[in-house]
Amino acid sequence: MRQLEQELHTELFERFGSRISLTTAGRIFAEYAEQLLDLRRRAQDSIAELETNPRGELVIAANEATCIYVLPEVFSEYRQLFPAVQLQVNRSFGAHVVEAVMDNSADFGLTQLPVDEKRLQVVTIHHDEIRLIVPARHPLAGKRSVTPEDLVDYYLVLPQHGKTRARLNDWLSPVMDEIRVSMELDSTEMMKRFVMAGLGLSFLAVSNCREEIASGKLRAVALSPEPMIRRLGLIYRKDKALSKAALGFIQVVLDNLKDRVVA
C-alpha cells in the first residue's frame, strides 16, 4: 500500500493506531478500482462466452466463380453452426486473394493452386476439370476430347488472366499463331453467356457449368492428350491466431469440399 501511495503521491488511508480508514483520495481510488475489477470480470465472461457462442466477423477472399459455385453451401452450413458470426466476402482475382490473406485484410482465401508462399497454410480442398465448353449443337459437341489443332477454325472466348489462362496458353502453344480469340473476359458467367450466344468457344471448370450442361444448353469436351485438372485450396496465414469461429470455418470447408472431385 505504501508503494501505491508513493506512486500516486497521496495518502489513501488514515491510520489511527490499529485502525485504518480511507481518505477522500482513497475513496475515489477504491471506486475506480471496483470499476476496473468489474470490467475485468465482464471481459473474462465475454471471452469465456466466445468458446460456447462464438461471434465476430470472418472475411473470405475468393474469385467470382468460387463465390457463386462453392461458398453458398459452405456459408449455409456455417451459419447454422455459428449464427452470431458475420461472414464477409471480398471478390478478388487469384493473385489478389493471396495478397489479401497476406496483409490480413482477409482471414481466409479460396484460390486456385499452386500457391507459392511459405508463410501460408495451404489445404487442397477441391479437384475439378477444365474442359472446352461449346453450345449443345456445335460440331465439336459430340467429341469425347479435342486437341489444340481441332480449334483453329473457331473463335475462342478466353479468361483474361490468371492460372487457368496461363495453362491454356501452354496447351494452345502448338497452334498459338493460328487461334482466333474473339474476346477475353474476367467473368465466368459472361463467358458462359457468350458461348451460349454463339460468339465463341471457351474453357471452364465443369463445376461452374453443371446447370447448363444438365439442361442441355452446353456441352463439356475433355482436353487431349491429358485432362486439365484444377485444384482449389483454402489458404490462411500460418502465424494467425485462430479463434473458435475461424477453426469452425476450416472444418465446415473441409466437411463440404475436401477430396471432392468434379469431372
Secondary structure in CASP SS format (residue, H / E / C, confidence):
PFRMAT SS
TARGET T0000
AUTHOR 0000-0000-0000
METHOD secondary structure of the structure
MODEL  1
M C 1.00
R H 1.00
Q H 1.00
L H 1.00
E H 1.00
Q H 1.00
E H 1.00
L H 1.00
H C 1.00
T C 1.00
E C 1.00
L C 1.00
F E 1.00
E E 1.00
R E 1.00
F E 1.00
G C 1.00
S C 1.00
R E 1.00
I E 1.00
S E 1.00
L E 1.00
T C 1.00
T H 1.00
A H 1.00
G H 1.00
R H 1.00
I H 1.00
F H 1.00
A H 1.00
E H 1.00
Y H 1.00
A H 1.00
E H 1.00
Q H 1.00
L H 1.00
L H 1.00
D H 1.00
L H 1.00
R H 1.00
R H 1.00
R H 1.00
A H 1.00
Q H 1.00
D H 1.00
S H 1.00
I H 1.00
A H 1.00
E H 1.00
L H 1.00
E H 1.00
T H 1.00
N C 1.00
P C 1.00
R C 1.00
G E 1.00
E E 1.00
L E 1.00
V E 1.00
I E 1.00
A E 1.00
A E 1.00
N C 1.00
E H 1.00
A H 1.00
T H 1.00
C H 1.00
I H 1.00
Y H 1.00
V C 1.00
L H 1.00
P H 1.00
E H 1.00
V H 1.00
F H 1.00
S H 1.00
E H 1.00
Y H 1.00
R H 1.00
Q H 1.00
L H 1.00
F C 1.00
P C 1.00
A C 1.00
V E 1.00
Q E 1.00
L E 1.00
Q E 1.00
V E 1.00
N E 1.00
R E 1.00
S C 1.00
F C 1.00
G H 1.00
A H 1.00
H H 1.00
V H 1.00
V H 1.00
E H 1.00
A H 1.00
V H 1.00
M H 1.00
D C 1.00
N C 1.00
S C 1.00
A C 1.00
D C 1.00
F E 1.00
G E 1.00
L E 1.00
T E 1.00
Q E 1.00
L C 1.00
P C 1.00
V C 1.00
D C 1.00
E C 1.00
K C 1.00
R C 1.00
L E 1.00
Q E 1.00
V E 1.00
V E 1.00
T E 1.00
I E 1.00
H E 1.00
H E 1.00
D E 1.00
E E 1.00
I E 1.00
R E 1.00
L E 1.00
I E 1.00
V E 1.00
P E 1.00
A C 1.00
R C 1.00
H C 1.00
P C 1.00
L C 1.00
A C 1.00
G C 1.00
K C 1.00
R C 1.00
S E 1.00
V E 1.00
T C 1.00
P H 1.00
E H 1.00
D H 1.00
L H 1.00
V C 1.00
D C 1.00
Y C 1.00
Y E 1.00
L E 1.00
V E 1.00
L E 1.00
P E 1.00
Q C 1.00
H C 1.00
G C 1.00
K H 1.00
T H 1.00
R H 1.00
A H 1.00
R H 1.00
L H 1.00
N H 1.00
D H 1.00
W H 1.00
L H 1.00
S H 1.00
P H 1.00
V H 1.00
M C 1.00
D C 1.00
E C 1.00
I C 1.00
R E 1.00
V E 1.00
S E 1.00
M E 1.00
E E 1.00
L E 1.00
D C 1.00
S C 1.00
T H 1.00
E H 1.00
M H 1.00
M H 1.00
K H 1.00
R H 1.00
F H 1.00
V H 1.00
M H 1.00
A C 1.00
G C 1.00
L C 1.00
G C 1.00
L E 1.00
S E 1.00
F E 1.00
L E 1.00
A E 1.00
V H 1.00
S H 1.00
N H 1.00
C H 1.00
R H 1.00
E H 1.00
E H 1.00
I H 1.00
A H 1.00
S C 1.00
G C 1.00
K C 1.00
L E 1.00
R E 1.00
A E 1.00
V E 1.00
A E 1.00
L E 1.00
S C 1.00
P C 1.00
E C 1.00
P C 1.00
M E 1.00
I E 1.00
R E 1.00
R E 1.00
L E 1.00
G E 1.00
L E 1.00
I E 1.00
Y E 1.00
R E 1.00
K C 1.00
D C 1.00
K C 1.00
A C 1.00
L C 1.00
S C 1.00
K H 1.00
A H 1.00
A H 1.00
L H 1.00
G H 1.00
F H 1.00
I H 1.00
Q H 1.00
V H 1.00
V H 1.00
L H 1.00
D H 1.00
N H 1.00
L H 1.00
K C 1.00
D C 1.00
R E 1.00
V E 1.00
V E 1.00
A C 1.00
END
